[in-house]
Every structure is written in C-alpha cells, then in structure tokens.
C-alpha cells in the first residue's frame, strides 16, 4: 500500500490497488517498455531517450543545468490499462500539481510506442526527483515503471516497488 501522505494519499492508494500487473503480463510489459521511445521537449526541440542507449545530448543539457538525474514519468493509463482521454488529462494535471507542490523542475515529455499499438502518453521529465518520492509516486499514480537517466549511466527503467521482476 502507498506510503504517500499527500492530500491525494487515499485516492492515489485506491488507484494503485487497481493497477498491479499480473505476473504473466510482466514480461510483455517489460518488452513494450524497453522498445518505447521516451521523448522530452526542451528549449523548442524534441529529444528522444531509449532504454539502455547512449543519451549524450540529454546528459550534456542536464550538466549545463546542474541536474544529477532526470525521471520521465507519466500519470496516464495506470497499470497499463487504457483510460479515457478525460481521465488521463485529469491524471496529468494532478501530476503537474504534485511536481509543483514539491518545488521540482519539469519539462513536457511523451512516451511513444514505435509500433503505434499504444497511444502516446503525455508526462513530465522531472529534474532530481529523489528515489523515495519516485517510489511513492509510482505507487500513488498506479504506474508500473518510470524512466531514470542518471549520468553517466544510460537510461533505465525503475519498476513499481510492488512488481517483482
């Protein structure tokens, strides 16, 4: 259960209860997440991250802004279950509000399925999101994983604390 004590705690915990992926689906989810394109909009241009691929242009941009890490996070489609556009817009707004309440810097991001079988998911690229908040937000927003870029390491997935891999 979520340890989130924010004003969204109860509502977000309920969302998480609906989002746990069955173990049989985990391998399929991991394959899809590993093949996705993770796009961020910075200074009028789009940069794309791929899991376990070099990201020199983004790491250079991060270093110029004294960022230690960048997390790409979406609040859409909890548990990889399709939601309505309206529900996803509300979730995205709640994510934006939560980031602002924590005083974190963020830029627009989007998760893309290169095969086009899953709709694009808007999200945020969040600077210096601590591990404890990341874990709580994965639970609170019902997300299976987020993308972490922590140079010099390559982008990687950070899984929901309740998902065994």
LOGU-205262 format. One record per atom (N, C-alpha, C): residue number from 1; residue in one letter; atom name; x, y, z. Coordinates in pm, 1 decimal. Example, Ala and Ser with C-alpha at 12.3 -4.5 7.8 and 13.67 -1.06 7.14 Angstrom:
<1,'a','N',<1319.0,-569.0,780.0>>,
<1,'a','CA',<1230.0,-450.0,780.0>>,
<1,'a','C',<1320.0,-330.0,780.0>>,
<2,'s','N',<1285.0,-225.0,708.0>>,
<2,'s','CA',<1367.0,-106.0,714.0>>,
<2,'s','C',<1290.0,3.0,787.0>>,
//
This chain:
<1,'x','N',<84.1,-117.4,0.0>>,
<1,'x','CA',<0.0,0.0,0.0>>,
<1,'x','C',<88.3,123.2,0.0>>,
<2,'x','N',<40.7,230.2,-53.9>>,
<2,'x','CA',<117.2,352.5,-66.8>>,
<2,'x','C',<151.6,412.3,68.7>>,
<3,'x','N',<271.3,468.1,75.3>>,
<3,'x','CA',<310.6,540.7,194.7>>,
<3,'x','C',<293.8,689.4,173.2>>,
<4,'x','N',<231.4,729.0,64.0>>,
<4,'x','CA',<212.3,868.6,30.9>>,
<4,'x','C',<122.1,934.3,133.8>>,
<5,'x','N',<170.2,1042.4,191.2>>,
<5,'x','CA',<91.4,1113.2,290.6>>,
<5,'x','C',<41.4,1246.4,237.0>>,
<6,'x','N',<47.6,1265.6,106.6>>,
<6,'x','CA',<-1.3,1389.7,48.1>>,
<6,'x','C',<-152.3,1395.5,58.5>>,
<7,'x','N',<-205.0,1510.4,15.9>>,
<7,'x','CA',<-350.4,1525.5,20.7>>,
<7,'x','C',<-419.4,1429.2,-74.4>>,
<8,'x','N',<-342.6,1364.9,-164.2>>,
<8,'x','CA',<-400.0,1267.8,-257.0>>,
<8,'x','C',<-387.5,1124.9,-206.7>>,
<9,'x','N',<-331.2,1106.2,-88.7>>,
<9,'x','CA',<-295.4,974.0,-39.7>>,
<9,'x','C',<-401.3,868.1,-56.1>>,
<10,'x','N',<-522.0,889.3,-2.2>>,
<10,'x','CA',<-625.5,786.2,-8.2>>,
<10,'x','C',<-668.5,757.6,-150.9>>,
<11,'x','N',<-691.9,861.1,-229.0>>,
<11,'x','CA',<-736.5,843.9,-367.2>>,
<11,'x','C',<-628.8,774.7,-449.2>>,
<12,'x','N',<-502.3,811.1,-428.9>>,
<12,'x','CA',<-394.3,750.5,-504.7>>,
<12,'x','C',<-372.3,605.9,-462.6>>,
<13,'x','N',<-388.4,574.8,-335.0>>,
<13,'x','CA',<-374.4,436.4,-290.9>>,
<13,'x','C',<-479.5,349.1,-355.9>>,
<14,'x','N',<-600.7,401.4,-368.6>>,
<14,'x','CA',<-707.6,326.6,-434.2>>,
<14,'x','C',<-673.3,303.4,-580.9>>,
<15,'x','N',<-614.8,403.3,-644.9>>,
<15,'x','CA',<-576.1,387.4,-785.7>>,
<15,'x','C',<-471.4,277.8,-799.2>>,
<16,'x','N',<-378.2,271.6,-703.2>>,
<16,'x','CA',<-274.6,168.3,-709.7>>,
<16,'x','C',<-334.3,28.9,-695.1>>,
<17,'x','N',<-432.7,15.2,-611.4>>,
<17,'x','CA',<-492.3,-116.9,-589.3>>,
<17,'x','C',<-545.7,-175.3,-718.9>>,
<18,'x','N',<-584.0,-88.8,-812.6>>,
<18,'x','CA',<-637.9,-135.4,-939.9>>,
<18,'x','C',<-528.8,-162.1,-1042.2>>,
<19,'x','N',<-403.4,-123.5,-1013.6>>,
<19,'x','CA',<-303.6,-118.0,-1120.0>>,
<19,'x','C',<-201.1,-230.7,-1121.2>>,
<20,'x','N',<-198.7,-316.9,-1023.8>>,
<20,'x','CA',<-95.8,-419.9,-1019.8>>,
<20,'x','C',<-106.3,-512.9,-1140.0>>,
<21,'x','N',<5.8,-531.2,-1207.8>>,
<21,'x','CA',<8.1,-614.8,-1327.1>>,
<21,'x','C',<22.7,-761.0,-1288.1>>,
<22,'x','N',<-57.5,-849.6,-1346.0>>,
<22,'x','CA',<-37.1,-992.4,-1320.6>>,
<22,'x','C',<102.5,-1033.6,-1367.2>>,
<23,'x','N',<162.7,-1127.3,-1296.8>>,
<23,'x','CA',<297.8,-1171.1,-1327.7>>,
<23,'x','C',<310.2,-1216.9,-1473.2>>,
<24,'x','N',<207.9,-1283.8,-1525.6>>,
<24,'x','CA',<212.4,-1333.5,-1663.0>>,
<24,'x','C',<229.1,-1219.9,-1763.2>>,
<25,'x','N',<178.9,-1101.4,-1729.2>>,
<25,'x','CA',<188.3,-987.6,-1820.7>>,
<25,'x','C',<318.2,-910.1,-1805.8>>,
<26,'x','N',<390.6,-931.9,-1698.1>>,
<26,'x','CA',<509.1,-852.2,-1670.1>>,
<26,'x','C',<613.0,-861.3,-1781.1>>,
<27,'x','N',<637.0,-978.8,-1833.6>>,
<27,'x','CA',<735.6,-993.6,-1941.8>>,
<27,'x','C',<692.0,-916.5,-2066.1>>,
<28,'x','N',<563.5,-919.8,-2096.6>>,
<28,'x','CA',<511.0,-845.6,-2211.4>>,
<28,'x','C',<524.7,-696.2,-2188.5>>,
<29,'x','N',<492.1,-650.9,-2068.6>>,
<29,'x','CA',<506.4,-509.0,-2035.5>>,
<29,'x','C',<652.0,-465.7,-2046.5>>,
<30,'x','N',<740.8,-545.2,-1990.9>>,
<30,'x','CA',<881.9,-509.5,-1994.9>>,
<30,'x','C',<930.0,-497.0,-2139.5>>,
<31,'x','N',<891.2,-587.7,-2224.0>>,
<31,'x','CA',<930.8,-581.8,-2365.5>>,
<31,'x','C',<880.0,-452.9,-2430.1>>,
<32,'x','N',<754.3,-418.6,-2403.2>>,
<32,'x','CA',<696.6,-296.1,-2460.0>>,
<32,'x','C',<768.7,-172.6,-2406.1>>,
<33,'x','N',<794.6,-169.0,-2276.3>>,
<33,'x','CA',<860.6,-52.3,-2216.1>>,
<33,'x','C',<1003.4,-37.7,-2268.6>>,
<34,'x','N',<1072.3,-150.0,-2288.6>>,
<34,'x','CA',<1209.9,-144.6,-2337.5>>,
<34,'x','C',<1218.5,-95.6,-2481.9>>,
<35,'x','N',<1113.0,-116.4,-2559.8>>,
<35,'x','CA',<1116.3,-75.5,-2700.3>>,
<35,'x','C',<1057.3,63.9,-2723.2>>,
<36,'x','N',<999.8,124.4,-2621.6>>,
<36,'x','CA',<934.7,254.8,-2636.3>>,
<36,'x','C',<1036.2,366.7,-2657.5>>,
<37,'x','N',<988.4,474.6,-2717.0>>,
<37,'x','CA',<1065.0,598.0,-2730.5>>,
<37,'x','C',<1015.0,694.3,-2623.1>>,
<38,'x','N',<1106.6,751.1,-2547.9>>,
<38,'x','CA',<1072.6,842.5,-2440.0>>,
<38,'x','C',<1120.5,981.8,-2480.3>>,
<39,'x','N',<1025.0,1067.0,-2514.0>>,
<39,'x','CA',<1054.1,1197.2,-2573.4>>,
<39,'x','C',<1040.7,1308.1,-2470.4>>,
<40,'x','N',<1131.6,1404.3,-2474.8>>,
<40,'x','CA',<1117.4,1520.9,-2390.9>>,
<40,'x','C',<1135.1,1646.0,-2474.6>>,
<41,'x','N',<1059.1,1746.3,-2439.3>>,
<41,'x','CA',<1060.8,1874.1,-2511.2>>,
<41,'x','C',<1143.0,1972.4,-2429.8>>,
<42,'x','N',<1258.0,2009.8,-2485.0>>,
<42,'x','CA',<1343.6,2103.8,-2414.9>>,
<42,'x','C',<1390.5,2211.4,-2511.3>>,
<43,'x','N',<1369.7,2334.4,-2469.8>>,
<43,'x','CA',<1416.2,2450.7,-2545.9>>,
<43,'x','C',<1376.2,2444.4,-2692.0>>,
<44,'x','N',<1249.6,2413.2,-2716.2>>,
<44,'x','CA',<1196.6,2416.0,-2851.0>>,
<44,'x','C',<1232.5,2298.1,-2939.6>>,
<45,'x','N',<1297.3,2198.3,-2884.3>>,
<45,'x','CA',<1328.0,2080.7,-2965.3>>,
<45,'x','C',<1295.0,1954.0,-2887.8>>,
<46,'x','N',<1275.8,1848.4,-2963.0>>,
<46,'x','CA',<1242.2,1719.7,-2903.6>>,
<46,'x','C',<1367.1,1632.8,-2896.3>>,
<47,'x','N',<1388.7,1572.4,-2781.2>>,
<47,'x','CA',<1498.8,1478.0,-2762.3>>,
<47,'x','C',<1436.3,1343.8,-2727.7>>,
<48,'x','N',<1495.5,1236.6,-2775.9>>,
<48,'x','CA',<1438.9,1104.0,-2754.0>>,
<48,'x','C',<1538.1,1017.8,-2677.3>>,
<49,'x','N',<1486.4,952.1,-2573.8>>,
<49,'x','CA',<1564.3,855.8,-2496.3>>,
<49,'x','C',<1513.6,716.1,-2526.4>>,
<50,'x','N',<1605.2,622.2,-2529.8>>,
<50,'x','CA',<1572.5,480.8,-2541.0>>,
<50,'x','C',<1642.3,409.5,-2425.0>>,
<51,'x','N',<1576.4,311.7,-2370.9>>,
<51,'x','CA',<1632.5,238.5,-2258.3>>,
<51,'x','C',<1764.7,173.5,-2298.8>>,
<52,'x','N',<1863.8,191.1,-2212.9>>,
<52,'x','CA',<1997.7,133.5,-2227.5>>,
<52,'x','C',<2069.8,178.2,-2354.5>>,
<53,'x','N',<2035.9,296.9,-2404.0>>,
<53,'x','CA',<2105.3,353.7,-2519.4>>,
<53,'x','C',<2171.5,484.8,-2476.9>>,
<54,'x','N',<2284.8,519.7,-2537.3>>,
<54,'x','CA',<2351.4,645.8,-2501.2>>,
<54,'x','C',<2257.5,764.9,-2518.5>>,
<55,'x','N',<2276.0,865.8,-2433.2>>,
<55,'x','CA',<2190.3,985.7,-2437.8>>,
<55,'x','C',<2277.0,1109.9,-2416.1>>,
<56,'x','N',<2384.6,1121.8,-2493.4>>,
<56,'x','CA',<2480.9,1229.7,-2472.9>>,
<56,'x','C',<2419.5,1368.2,-2481.9>>,
<57,'x','N',<2330.1,1391.4,-2579.3>>,
<57,'x','CA',<2273.8,1525.7,-2593.0>>,
<57,'x','C',<2192.0,1565.1,-2470.1>>,
<58,'x','N',<2118.9,1469.7,-2413.3>>,
<58,'x','CA',<2039.7,1499.3,-2294.2>>,
<58,'x','C',<2130.2,1513.1,-2172.2>>,
<59,'x','N',<2231.8,1429.2,-2161.3>>,
<59,'x','CA',<2320.9,1439.5,-2044.7>>,
<59,'x','C',<2399.8,1570.8,-2048.0>>,
<60,'x','N',<2436.9,1617.1,-2166.9>>,
<60,'x','CA',<2503.4,1747.0,-2179.2>>,
<60,'x','C',<2409.2,1858.4,-2135.1>>,
<61,'x','N',<2286.0,1853.6,-2183.3>>,
<61,'x','CA',<2184.1,1951.1,-2143.7>>,
<61,'x','C',<2164.6,1949.6,-1991.6>>,
<62,'x','N',<2160.2,1830.7,-1932.4>>,
<62,'x','CA',<2144.7,1818.8,-1787.3>>,
<62,'x','C',<2263.1,1881.4,-1714.2>>,
<63,'x','N',<2383.6,1852.1,-1757.7>>,
<63,'x','CA',<2503.8,1904.0,-1691.9>>,
<63,'x','C',<2506.4,2056.4,-1696.3>>,
<64,'x','N',<2462.9,2114.1,-1808.2>>,
<64,'x','CA',<2458.6,2260.0,-1821.0>>,
<64,'x','C',<2362.4,2322.9,-1721.3>>,
<65,'x','N',<2270.3,2245.0,-1669.0>>,
<65,'x','CA',<2169.8,2294.1,-1574.1>>,
<65,'x','C',<2189.5,2234.6,-1435.0>>,
<66,'x','N',<2303.8,2173.1,-1413.6>>,
<66,'x','CA',<2340.2,2116.8,-1283.3>>,
<66,'x','C',<2238.0,2014.9,-1232.4>>,
<67,'x','N',<2187.9,1931.2,-1322.4>>,
<67,'x','CA',<2095.5,1824.3,-1284.7>>,
<67,'x','C',<2173.1,1695.7,-1265.6>>,
<68,'x','N',<2140.9,1623.5,-1159.8>>,
<68,'x','CA',<2204.9,1496.1,-1133.0>>,
<68,'x','C',<2128.9,1379.7,-1195.9>>,
<69,'x','N',<1998.0,1397.9,-1208.9>>,
<69,'x','CA',<1914.4,1289.6,-1262.4>>,
<69,'x','C',<1789.2,1348.8,-1323.2>>,
<70,'x','N',<1729.2,1270.6,-1412.5>>,
<70,'x','CA',<1606.8,1310.6,-1480.2>>,
<70,'x','C',<1515.9,1188.5,-1485.1>>,
<71,'x','N',<1391.9,1205.4,-1441.1>>,
<71,'x','CA',<1294.0,1096.8,-1441.1>>,
<71,'x','C',<1182.3,1132.5,-1538.0>>,
<72,'x','N',<1155.2,1043.6,-1632.6>>,
<72,'x','CA',<1040.7,1060.9,-1721.5>>,
<72,'x','C',<925.9,980.9,-1663.8>>,
<73,'x','N',<816.4,1051.5,-1634.7>>,
<73,'x','CA',<706.3,995.0,-1558.7>>,
<73,'x','C',<574.4,1035.4,-1622.8>>,
<74,'x','N',<485.6,939.6,-1639.1>>,
<74,'x','CA',<350.1,968.0,-1685.4>>,
<74,'x','C',<251.6,926.3,-1577.5>>,
<75,'x','N',<139.2,993.8,-1575.0>>,
<75,'x','CA',<31.0,955.6,-1483.7>>,
<75,'x','C',<-81.1,886.1,-1561.1>>,
<76,'x','N',<-65.7,873.3,-1691.2>>,
<76,'x','CA',<-171.3,820.0,-1778.5>>,
<76,'x','C',<-178.7,666.8,-1772.0>>,
<77,'x','N',<-296.5,617.6,-1799.5>>,
<77,'x','CA',<-320.3,474.0,-1815.5>>,
<77,'x','C',<-257.0,390.2,-1703.9>>,
<78,'x','N',<-299.6,411.3,-1578.5>>,
<78,'x','CA',<-239.6,336.7,-1466.8>>,
<78,'x','C',<-244.4,185.9,-1489.6>>,
<79,'x','N',<-136.4,121.0,-1451.3>>,
<79,'x','CA',<-128.7,-24.0,-1465.4>>,
<79,'x','C',<-131.0,-70.5,-1609.3>>,
<80,'x','N',<-96.8,18.4,-1701.9>>,
<80,'x','CA',<-100.4,-12.2,-1846.1>>,
<80,'x','C',<-238.6,-58.3,-1890.6>>,
<81,'x','N',<-339.0,2.1,-1830.8>>,
<81,'x','CA',<-477.7,-20.7,-1872.3>>,
<81,'x','C',<-529.9,108.3,-1933.2>>,
<82,'x','N',<-582.6,101.9,-2054.9>>,
<82,'x','CA',<-628.5,224.3,-2120.4>>,
<82,'x','C',<-735.6,297.1,-2038.8>>,
<83,'x','N',<-719.5,428.0,-2029.5>>,
<83,'x','CA',<-816.7,515.6,-1965.5>>,
<83,'x','C',<-872.0,609.3,-2071.0>>,
<84,'x','N',<-978.1,678.9,-2036.1>>,
<84,'x','CA',<-1034.0,775.9,-2129.5>>,
<84,'x','C',<-940.9,896.7,-2138.4>>,
<85,'x','N',<-956.0,973.4,-2244.7>>,
<85,'x','CA',<-875.1,1093.7,-2260.9>>,
<85,'x','C',<-897.3,1189.1,-2143.7>>,
<86,'x','N',<-1022.2,1203.0,-2102.0>>,
<86,'x','CA',<-1054.0,1291.3,-1990.4>>,
<86,'x','C',<-988.3,1247.3,-1860.9>>,
<87,'x','N',<-990.5,1117.0,-1834.2>>,
<87,'x','CA',<-924.9,1064.6,-1712.8>>,
<87,'x','C',<-774.2,1089.7,-1717.3>>,
<88,'x','N',<-714.6,1068.7,-1834.7>>,
<88,'x','CA',<-570.5,1090.6,-1847.8>>,
<88,'x','C',<-535.0,1238.4,-1833.3>>,
<89,'x','N',<-618.5,1327.1,-1884.2>>,
<89,'x','CA',<-594.3,1470.8,-1868.1>>,
<89,'x','C',<-598.2,1507.5,-1720.0>>,
<90,'x','N',<-694.3,1454.3,-1647.1>>,
<90,'x','CA',<-702.7,1481.1,-1502.8>>,
<90,'x','C',<-579.8,1427.5,-1429.4>>,
<91,'x','N',<-537.0,1308.7,-1465.5>>,
<91,'x','CA',<-418.6,1249.9,-1400.8>>,
<91,'x','C',<-293.6,1333.7,-1429.8>>,
<92,'x','N',<-281.0,1378.0,-1555.4>>,
<92,'x','CA',<-166.0,1460.7,-1592.5>>,
<92,'x','C',<-166.4,1591.3,-1513.3>>,
<93,'x','N',<-281.5,1652.5,-1499.6>>,
<93,'x','CA',<-291.4,1776.6,-1420.5>>,
<93,'x','C',<-252.5,1751.6,-1275.0>>,
<94,'x','N',<-296.0,1638.9,-1220.6>>,
<94,'x','CA',<-261.8,1605.3,-1082.6>>,
<94,'x','C',<-110.9,1585.3,-1069.0>>,
<95,'x','N',<-47.8,1521.0,-1168.8>>,
<95,'x','CA',<97.9,1504.5,-1167.5>>,
<95,'x','C',<166.0,1641.3,-1171.1>>,
<96,'x','N',<122.3,1727.8,-1260.5>>,
<96,'x','CA',<181.6,1862.0,-1270.8>>,
<96,'x','C',<168.3,1937.7,-1139.1>>,
<97,'x','N',<53.0,1928.2,-1075.4>>,
<97,'x','CA',<30.0,1994.1,-947.4>>,
<97,'x','C',<121.0,1935.9,-839.1>>,
<98,'x','N',<135.6,1805.2,-837.5>>,
<98,'x','CA',<219.9,1738.4,-737.6>>,
<98,'x','C',<366.0,1779.6,-754.1>>,
<99,'x','N',<412.8,1785.4,-878.4>>,
<99,'x','CA',<550.6,1828.6,-904.9>>,
<99,'x','C',<570.2,1971.8,-856.7>>,
<100,'x','N',<474.7,2059.8,-887.4>>,
<100,'x','CA',<484.0,2199.7,-844.9>>,
<100,'x','C',<483.6,2211.4,-692.3>>,
<101,'x','N',<399.9,2132.6,-626.3>>,
<101,'x','CA',<393.1,2136.4,-479.5>>,
<101,'x','C',<525.5,2096.1,-415.6>>,
<102,'x','N',<602.8,2012.7,-484.0>>,
<102,'x','CA',<732.6,1969.5,-432.1>>,
<102,'x','C',<846.2,2060.3,-478.5>>,
<103,'x','N',<814.6,2163.5,-555.6>>,
<103,'x','CA',<915.2,2258.9,-599.2>>,
<103,'x','C',<1017.5,2202.7,-695.4>>,
<104,'x','N',<977.2,2102.8,-773.4>>,
<104,'x','CA',<1069.1,2038.9,-867.7>>,
<104,'x','C',<1057.6,2101.8,-1006.5>>,
<105,'x','N',<1167.6,2102.4,-1080.0>>,
<105,'x','CA',<1166.3,2149.9,-1219.2>>,
<105,'x','C',<1122.2,2035.3,-1309.7>>,
<106,'x','N',<1042.3,2070.3,-1411.2>>,
<106,'x','CA',<993.1,1967.3,-1503.4>>,
<106,'x','C',<970.4,2026.4,-1641.9>>,
<107,'x','N',<978.1,1937.2,-1740.6>>,
<107,'x','CA',<956.6,1971.9,-1880.3>>,
<107,'x','C',<859.8,1870.6,-1940.2>>,
<108,'x','N',<787.1,1909.6,-2045.7>>,
<108,'x','CA',<694.0,1814.9,-2108.8>>,
<108,'x','C',<767.2,1692.8,-2163.9>>,
<109,'x','N',<702.0,1579.2,-2151.2>>,
<109,'x','CA',<756.4,1453.3,-2202.9>>,
<109,'x','C',<641.8,1372.5,-2263.1>>,
<110,'x','N',<678.3,1267.9,-2337.1>>,
<110,'x','CA',<577.6,1183.0,-2400.9>>,
<110,'x','C',<637.7,1046.0,-2422.6>>,
<111,'x','N',<563.4,944.0,-2385.8>>,
<111,'x','CA',<603.7,805.5,-2412.1>>,
<111,'x','C',<538.0,762.7,-2543.1>>,
<112,'x','N',<617.0,703.3,-2631.6>>,
<112,'x','CA',<565.4,663.4,-2762.8>>,
<112,'x','C',<595.0,517.2,-2791.4>>,
<113,'x','N',<493.3,449.5,-2842.3>>,
<113,'x','CA',<508.6,311.7,-2889.1>>,
<113,'x','C',<550.6,318.7,-3035.5>>,
<114,'x','N',<671.4,272.2,-3069.9>>,
<114,'x','CA',<717.5,283.7,-3208.7>>,
<114,'x','C',<632.2,204.2,-3308.2>>,
<115,'x','N',<556.8,105.1,-3258.3>>,
<115,'x','CA',<469.9,26.9,-3347.2>>,
<115,'x','C',<331.2,89.2,-3362.0>>,
<116,'x','N',<302.5,190.0,-3280.3>>,
<116,'x','CA',<174.2,257.8,-3288.4>>,
<116,'x','C',<57.3,177.5,-3233.6>>,
<117,'x','N',<84.6,73.5,-3154.7>>,
<117,'x','CA',<-23.2,-9.1,-3099.8>>,
<117,'x','C',<-76.9,45.2,-2968.1>>,
<118,'x','N',<-8.2,142.6,-2910.0>>,
<118,'x','CA',<-49.6,203.2,-2783.8>>,
<118,'x','C',<-45.5,354.2,-2804.0>>,
<119,'x','N',<-143.7,426.0,-2754.3>>,
<119,'x','CA',<-143.8,571.7,-2775.2>>,
<119,'x','C',<-29.0,640.2,-2701.6>>,
<120,'x','N',<15.4,752.9,-2757.0>>,
<120,'x','CA',<116.1,832.7,-2687.9>>,
<120,'x','C',<64.0,871.5,-2550.1>>,
<121,'x','N',<154.2,875.8,-2454.7>>,
<121,'x','CA',<119.0,914.4,-2318.3>>,
<121,'x','C',<196.8,1039.3,-2278.4>>,
<122,'x','N',<127.2,1149.9,-2254.0>>,
<122,'x','CA',<198.4,1267.7,-2205.2>>,
<122,'x','C',<249.7,1243.4,-2064.4>>,
<123,'x','N',<354.0,1312.7,-2030.5>>,
<123,'x','CA',<411.3,1302.6,-1897.2>>,
<123,'x','C',<502.3,1420.1,-1872.7>>,
<124,'x','N',<593.6,1402.4,-1779.6>>,
<124,'x','CA',<689.9,1506.3,-1745.3>>,
<124,'x','C',<829.1,1446.0,-1731.8>>,
<125,'x','N',<928.3,1524.4,-1768.4>>,
<125,'x','CA',<1068.0,1493.9,-1738.9>>,
<125,'x','C',<1100.7,1576.4,-1615.7>>,
<126,'x','N',<1122.9,1510.4,-1503.3>>,
<126,'x','CA',<1134.2,1576.4,-1373.8>>,
<126,'x','C',<1280.3,1573.0,-1327.3>>,
<127,'x','N',<1334.0,1690.7,-1298.4>>,
<127,'x','CA',<1473.9,1701.1,-1255.4>>,
<127,'x','C',<1488.5,1663.2,-1108.9>>,
<128,'x','N',<1587.9,1579.2,-1082.7>>,
<128,'x','CA',<1632.6,1547.4,-947.5>>,
<128,'x','C',<1522.4,1497.9,-854.4>>,
<129,'x','N',<1433.7,1415.4,-907.1>>,
<129,'x','CA',<1329.6,1351.5,-826.0>>,
<129,'x','C',<1396.2,1245.1,-739.3>>,
<130,'x','N',<1389.4,1257.5,-606.3>>,
<130,'x','CA',<1454.8,1160.2,-518.9>>,
<130,'x','C',<1391.4,1020.5,-529.8>>,
<131,'x','N',<1472.4,918.4,-498.9>>,
<131,'x','CA',<1426.1,779.8,-506.8>>,
<131,'x','C',<1301.1,754.2,-423.8>>,
<132,'x','N',<1296.0,809.0,-302.4>>,
<132,'x','CA',<1180.4,782.2,-217.1>>,
<132,'x','C',<1052.9,840.2,-275.9>>,
<133,'x','N',<1061.0,961.0,-332.9>>,
<133,'x','CA',<942.3,1019.1,-397.6>>,
<133,'x','C',<905.1,941.3,-523.0>>,
<134,'x','N',<1004.4,901.7,-600.1>>,
<134,'x','CA',<976.9,823.4,-721.2>>,
<134,'x','C',<900.1,697.0,-685.3>>,
<135,'x','N',<946.0,625.0,-585.5>>,
<135,'x','CA',<876.9,501.5,-544.9>>,
<135,'x','C',<734.4,531.6,-498.4>>,
<136,'x','N',<718.3,636.3,-418.8>>,
<136,'x','CA',<583.9,671.9,-371.3>>,
<136,'x','C',<494.0,713.7,-486.1>>,
<137,'x','N',<548.8,787.9,-583.3>>,
<137,'x','CA',<466.2,833.2,-695.0>>,
<137,'x','C',<430.2,718.9,-788.4>>,
<138,'x','N',<520.4,621.8,-806.1>>,
<138,'x','CA',<484.8,503.6,-884.8>>,
<138,'x','C',<363.4,436.0,-822.7>>,
<139,'x','N',<364.3,423.5,-691.3>>,
<139,'x','CA',<250.0,364.2,-621.5>>,
<139,'x','C',<127.4,454.5,-630.2>>,
<140,'x','N',<144.8,580.5,-597.7>>,
<140,'x','CA',<33.0,673.1,-588.3>>,
<140,'x','C',<-38.1,693.8,-721.9>>,
<141,'x','N',<38.5,697.6,-830.7>>,
<141,'x','CA',<-21.3,718.5,-962.6>>,
<141,'x','C',<-48.6,586.8,-1034.4>>,
<142,'x','N',<-20.3,474.1,-969.2>>,
<142,'x','CA',<-51.3,343.4,-1026.7>>,
<142,'x','C',<31.6,308.3,-1148.5>>,
<143,'x','N',<155.1,355.5,-1153.9>>,
<143,'x','CA',<239.6,330.6,-1270.1>>,
<143,'x','C',<330.4,209.7,-1247.7>>,
<144,'x','N',<348.0,131.1,-1351.8>>,
<144,'x','CA',<433.9,13.4,-1343.3>>,
<144,'x','C',<582.0,49.1,-1340.1>>,
<145,'x','N',<619.0,155.8,-1410.1>>,
<145,'x','CA',<760.3,192.3,-1419.5>>,
<145,'x','C',<773.6,337.6,-1462.3>>,
<146,'x','N',<893.8,390.5,-1444.9>>,
<146,'x','CA',<932.2,522.2,-1495.1>>,
<146,'x','C',<1072.7,507.2,-1552.7>>,
<147,'x','N',<1115.6,607.5,-1626.8>>,
<147,'x','CA',<1248.9,606.1,-1687.3>>,
<147,'x','C',<1339.7,697.3,-1606.2>>,
<148,'x','N',<1457.5,647.2,-1573.3>>,
<148,'x','CA',<1556.4,724.3,-1498.7>>,
<148,'x','C',<1682.4,739.4,-1582.7>>,
<149,'x','N',<1726.6,863.5,-1597.2>>,
<149,'x','CA',<1856.3,893.0,-1657.2>>,
<149,'x','C',<1940.4,957.6,-1548.4>>,
<150,'x','N',<2045.9,888.8,-1511.1>>,
<150,'x','CA',<2134.6,933.2,-1405.1>>,
<150,'x','C',<2278.6,917.1,-1455.0>>,
<151,'x','N',<2326.7,1018.8,-1531.3>>,
<151,'x','CA',<2459.4,1007.1,-1591.6>>,
<151,'x','C',<2567.0,978.8,-1487.5>>,
<152,'x','N',<2665.8,898.6,-1526.3>>,
<152,'x','CA',<2698.7,856.7,-1662.1>>,
<152,'x','C',<2622.6,732.0,-1709.3>>,
<153,'x','N',<2534.7,677.9,-1626.2>>,
<153,'x','CA',<2459.1,558.9,-1667.0>>,
<153,'x','C',<2362.8,592.9,-1780.8>>,
<154,'x','N',<2327.5,492.5,-1854.5>>,
<154,'x','CA',<2229.1,507.5,-1962.0>>,
<154,'x','C',<2087.9,504.4,-1903.6>>,
<155,'x','N',<1988.6,551.0,-1979.4>>,
<155,'x','CA',<1850.4,546.5,-1929.7>>,
<155,'x','C',<1810.1,403.5,-1894.6>>,
<156,'x','N',<1734.6,392.2,-1784.3>>,
<156,'x','CA',<1688.3,260.5,-1740.5>>,
<156,'x','C',<1548.8,273.4,-1682.2>>,
<157,'x','N',<1482.4,159.1,-1672.2>>,
<157,'x','CA',<1351.2,154.9,-1609.5>>,
<157,'x','C',<1365.8,139.7,-1459.1>>,
<158,'x','N',<1281.1,209.7,-1386.8>>,
<158,'x','CA',<1268.1,191.3,-1242.5>>,
<158,'x','C',<1127.5,137.2,-1222.3>>,
<159,'x','N',<1117.5,17.1,-1167.2>>,
<159,'x','CA',<989.8,-51.9,-1155.5>>,
<159,'x','C',<916.1,-14.7,-1027.2>>,
<160,'x','N',<785.5,-24.1,-1035.0>>,
<160,'x','CA',<697.8,-7.7,-919.0>>,
<160,'x','C',<747.9,-99.7,-808.1>>,
<161,'x','N',<753.6,-52.3,-684.0>>,
<161,'x','CA',<806.6,-135.3,-575.2>>,
<161,'x','C',<733.8,-268.8,-556.2>>,
<162,'x','N',<608.3,-277.2,-595.7>>,
<162,'x','CA',<531.8,-399.6,-576.5>>,
<162,'x','C',<542.2,-499.9,-689.8>>,
<163,'x','N',<610.2,-464.4,-797.4>>,
<163,'x','CA',<623.4,-556.2,-910.9>>,
<163,'x','C',<753.3,-634.9,-899.2>>,
<164,'x','N',<739.9,-764.2,-896.2>>,
<164,'x','CA',<859.7,-848.9,-891.7>>,
<164,'x','C',<902.2,-879.2,-1034.1>>,
<165,'x','N',<1030.6,-870.3,-1057.9>>,
<165,'x','CA',<1084.7,-897.3,-1191.1>>,
<165,'x','C',<1180.7,-1013.0,-1183.9>>,
//
